Amino acid sequence: MVSMGVAYFFWYRGLRVLGPTRTAVYANLQPIIALAVAWAFLGEIPTIFQGVGAATIVAGVFLTRS
């Protein structure tokens, strides 16, 4: 419940500061964050396909920001 409140706080702050279009681009980072949390807290080992997917997401975010 607290995590949802924190997530909404950052989402609405991003909307106010960056605007809706730029904030929506960063929503694509959610799978990378989930991968990092699963690796850190659950001990899951990322696969090569997940690494390629994360790199693709980061490249997409970088390209839309450029």
N, C-alpha and C positions, 0 to 999 in steps of 0.2 A: 504494500500500500504506500509506503514511504517512497519507494523507488519510482512509482508512477507519479507521485507528486513532484519529485525532483525532475523527472523527465519532462513533464508538462511545463514546469517552470522554465527549463532551458529551451524548450520548443517555443513557447510564447515570447521569451526574451529574444530568441533568434528572429522570430517574425517581426518584432518591433525594431530590432537593430539592423538586420540584414534585408528584410523584406521577404515576401512569400516565395519568390522564385529562387533566390539564393539559399534560403533555408531548406527548401525542398530538395535541393541538390545534396545537402549534407544528410538527409534522411537515408540516402543510399549507403551510408557508412554503418548502418545498423548490423548487417551480417558480420562485418569485420569486428565490431565491438563484441558481438555474441561469441565469435570464434576466440577472441582474446580472453574473455571471461571464462569460457569453457576450458581453455588451456590452463589458465592460472588457478582456477578454483576447483575444477573437476578432474584435472590431470589428463584431459583428452589430448591426443596427439594430432595436430593438423596434418592433413594429407596434402599431396602435391596439387591435387585439383582444387582444394580450398585455397592454397597459396596462389594459384593462377587466378582463381576467382577474385581474391582480395586484391591482387595486382591490377586486374581489369577494372575493378571498382575504383581504386585509387586513381588510375589513369583517366577514367571517365570524369571523376570529380575534378581532377587537375585540368583536363581539357575544357570543361565547362567554365572553370574559373579563369582561364586564360583568355 
